[in-house]
């Protein structure tokens, strides 16, 4: 809806994410970072000419942890939220803070790309059943390539963003974040 210029409808869809339908059971977790949703709400308000509301949502989108981590628990902040923090800082006119977020994604990825991952505990809150048959080192490489792609996308380095996001997709074709951001990179 945003890319088609239907900003009122985009806001309707984005506002629908504020509360989960009751038939989904548990509902929304308290404190969940939604930098992406707030960023896109800000973009919609900006296109509608409501600068005050746009700034309000860009400020919301700029909040949260700014250091990437491995997201092991279901309520951990997903690292792609840092990408949207960077985009929000850019909209707020602070390019230094924006670039800082993108560079942190790249630095984290380069540092941890070849880590040997072990989980020495069992937790019901792991996002996948990682402890059974998954190759954790491979999953880590997927994660790091994804974050690297986000960092380069934020820095508007199309070639590196495409390369990293395509690597992610080649290792996990079902990686939703990589698929979404690969389209963004292709349109850069």
Secondary structure, DSSP 8 states (H G I E B T S, - for coil): -TTTT-HHHHHHHHHGGGS--GGGSS---TT---HHHHHHHHHHHHHTT-HHHHHHHHHHHT-S--S-----BTTS--THHHHHHHHHHHHTT-HHHHHHHHHHHHHHHHHHTT------S--TTBSS-TTSS--HHHHHHHHHHHHHHHHHHHTT-HHHHHHHHHHHHHH-TT-HHHHHHHHHHHT-
